[in-house]
């Protein structure tokens, strides 16, 4: 029970620091995301970094599958269909990027991992922006893109703390 309490405390302090230092991170989103992973309750800060990358990988992979399902629906207008196709490509690349980030993080190559996670953030932003370029187009991916962006921001924040020697 003590270990779980320590884990909860680490999650809370990590998310508090992350939310203070990065306006893109919502404290409640951060804590709920990390708490959803059972291993987080007994993880070190370095372990929370691994967990946050895994959560991002799962999110990106699931979003890619979701986009693929959306593309099967014929109700989309040509512009939205093209945006979905673009997003599918972006998230396909993001899956590879987050897997690379995990390898780099495990090897303590934090700068390289940072580049890969930053590209995942860019993919979510670019996907969402594609829909906004045409007035009146509504993105069916807004929540997923926002979650991807925020999970990636959590990864970068935790990596920064680990790199700074907080872990």
Secondary structure, 3 states (H helix, E strand, C coil): CHHHHHHHHHHHHHHHHHHHHCCCCCHHHHHHHHHCCHHHHHCCHHHHHHHHHHHHHHHHHHHHHHHHHHHCCCCCCHHHHHHHHHHHHHHHHHHHHHHHHHHHHHCCCHHHHHHHHHHHHHHHHHHHHHHHCCCCCCCCCHHHHHHHHHHHHHHHHHHHHHHCCCC
